[in-house]
Amino acid sequence: MMAPTLGDVFIDVQRGAGVGFNATSLRNLRVDGRNISFDLQAVPEMQRATVRFAGTESSRAYKISCNHQAPVTVSGESLAKSGYVVELNAKTAAIATVP
């Protein structure tokens, strides 16, 4: 499986492109410098989704906003190594981010 490499969502920051896997949908991806925003939808059974990144600069800090939530600052090094975990709340479709 590619999940350890690509996660549930994969975003290439340099290309401004991404894709969802494993019953997730990535929509409205915007990459503007160090600001990255996107909408994420997943089946209700999913508890969390891992977003993996390519093309980040380890020395930069990025602001990540998922589903119109307030942006969270995450280091490029952390994004490249660990990705970004999104906790999904099936009842309300709200998303809490865990960098």
Contacts in CASP RR format, 6 or more apart in sequence:
PFRMAT RR
TARGET T0000
AUTHOR 0000-0000-0000
METHOD contacts of the structure
MODEL  1
MMAPTLGDVFIDVQRGAGVGFNATSLRNLRVDGRNISFDLQAVPEMQRAT
VRFAGTESSRAYKISCNHQAPVTVSGESLAKSGYVVELNAKTAAIATVP
2 21 0 8 1.000
3 21 0 8 1.000
3 22 0 8 1.000
3 50 0 8 1.000
5 52 0 8 1.000
6 21 0 8 1.000
6 52 0 8 1.000
7 21 0 8 1.000
7 22 0 8 1.000
7 49 0 8 1.000
7 50 0 8 1.000
7 51 0 8 1.000
7 52 0 8 1.000
8 20 0 8 1.000
8 21 0 8 1.000
8 22 0 8 1.000
8 24 0 8 1.000
8 42 0 8 1.000
8 46 0 8 1.000
8 49 0 8 1.000
8 50 0 8 1.000
8 51 0 8 1.000
9 18 0 8 1.000
9 19 0 8 1.000
9 20 0 8 1.000
9 21 0 8 1.000
9 24 0 8 1.000
9 26 0 8 1.000
9 38 0 8 1.000
9 40 0 8 1.000
9 49 0 8 1.000
9 50 0 8 1.000
9 51 0 8 1.000
9 52 0 8 1.000
10 18 0 8 1.000
10 19 0 8 1.000
10 20 0 8 1.000
10 21 0 8 1.000
10 51 0 8 1.000
10 52 0 8 1.000
10 53 0 8 1.000
10 54 0 8 1.000
11 17 0 8 1.000
11 18 0 8 1.000
11 26 0 8 1.000
11 29 0 8 1.000
11 31 0 8 1.000
11 36 0 8 1.000
11 38 0 8 1.000
11 51 0 8 1.000
11 52 0 8 1.000
11 53 0 8 1.000
11 54 0 8 1.000
12 18 0 8 1.000
12 53 0 8 1.000
12 54 0 8 1.000
12 55 0 8 1.000
13 31 0 8 1.000
13 36 0 8 1.000
13 53 0 8 1.000
13 54 0 8 1.000
13 55 0 8 1.000
13 56 0 8 1.000
13 62 0 8 1.000
14 54 0 8 1.000
14 55 0 8 1.000
16 29 0 8 1.000
16 31 0 8 1.000
17 29 0 8 1.000
18 26 0 8 1.000
18 29 0 8 1.000
19 26 0 8 1.000
20 26 0 8 1.000
22 46 0 8 1.000
22 49 0 8 1.000
23 42 0 8 1.000
23 43 0 8 1.000
23 45 0 8 1.000
23 46 0 8 1.000
24 40 0 8 1.000
24 41 0 8 1.000
24 42 0 8 1.000
24 46 0 8 1.000
24 49 0 8 1.000
25 40 0 8 1.000
25 41 0 8 1.000
25 42 0 8 1.000
26 38 0 8 1.000
26 39 0 8 1.000
26 40 0 8 1.000
27 38 0 8 1.000
27 39 0 8 1.000
27 40 0 8 1.000
27 41 0 8 1.000
28 37 0 8 1.000
28 38 0 8 1.000
28 39 0 8 1.000
29 36 0 8 1.000
29 37 0 8 1.000
29 38 0 8 1.000
30 36 0 8 1.000
30 37 0 8 1.000
30 38 0 8 1.000
34 60 0 8 1.000
34 61 0 8 1.000
34 62 0 8 1.000
34 63 0 8 1.000
35 62 0 8 1.000
35 63 0 8 1.000
35 65 0 8 1.000
35 71 0 8 1.000
36 62 0 8 1.000
36 63 0 8 1.000
36 64 0 8 1.000
36 65 0 8 1.000
37 64 0 8 1.000
37 65 0 8 1.000
37 66 0 8 1.000
37 71 0 8 1.000
38 65 0 8 1.000
38 66 0 8 1.000
39 66 0 8 1.000
39 67 0 8 1.000
39 68 0 8 1.000
40 49 0 8 1.000
40 51 0 8 1.000
40 66 0 8 1.000
40 67 0 8 1.000
40 86 0 8 1.000
40 95 0 8 1.000
42 49 0 8 1.000
42 88 0 8 1.000
44 90 0 8 1.000
45 90 0 8 1.000
46 88 0 8 1.000
46 90 0 8 1.000
47 87 0 8 1.000
47 88 0 8 1.000
48 85 0 8 1.000
48 86 0 8 1.000
48 87 0 8 1.000
48 88 0 8 1.000
48 98 0 8 1.000
49 85 0 8 1.000
49 86 0 8 1.000
49 88 0 8 1.000
50 83 0 8 1.000
50 84 0 8 1.000
50 85 0 8 1.000
50 86 0 8 1.000
51 66 0 8 1.000
51 83 0 8 1.000
51 84 0 8 1.000
51 85 0 8 1.000
51 86 0 8 1.000
52 83 0 8 1.000
53 76 0 8 1.000
53 79 0 8 1.000
53 80 0 8 1.000
53 83 0 8 1.000
53 84 0 8 1.000
54 80 0 8 1.000
55 80 0 8 1.000
56 62 0 8 1.000
56 76 0 8 1.000
56 79 0 8 1.000
56 80 0 8 1.000
57 76 0 8 1.000
58 75 0 8 1.000
58 76 0 8 1.000
58 77 0 8 1.000
58 80 0 8 1.000
59 76 0 8 1.000
59 77 0 8 1.000
60 75 0 8 1.000
60 76 0 8 1.000
61 73 0 8 1.000
61 74 0 8 1.000
61 75 0 8 1.000
61 76 0 8 1.000
62 73 0 8 1.000
62 74 0 8 1.000
62 75 0 8 1.000
62 76 0 8 1.000
62 79 0 8 1.000
63 71 0 8 1.000
63 72 0 8 1.000
63 73 0 8 1.000
63 74 0 8 1.000
64 71 0 8 1.000
64 72 0 8 1.000
64 73 0 8 1.000
64 74 0 8 1.000
64 84 0 8 1.000
64 97 0 8 1.000
64 99 0 8 1.000
65 71 0 8 1.000
65 72 0 8 1.000
66 86 0 8 1.000
66 95 0 8 1.000
66 97 0 8 1.000
67 94 0 8 1.000
67 95 0 8 1.000
69 95 0 8 1.000
69 96 0 8 1.000
69 97 0 8 1.000
72 97 0 8 1.000
72 99 0 8 1.000
74 84 0 8 1.000
74 99 0 8 1.000
78 99 0 8 1.000
84 97 0 8 1.000
84 98 0 8 1.000
84 99 0 8 1.000
85 97 0 8 1.000
85 98 0 8 1.000
85 99 0 8 1.000
86 95 0 8 1.000
86 96 0 8 1.000
86 97 0 8 1.000
86 98 0 8 1.000
87 95 0 8 1.000
87 96 0 8 1.000
87 97 0 8 1.000
87 98 0 8 1.000
88 95 0 8 1.000
89 95 0 8 1.000
89 96 0 8 1.000
END
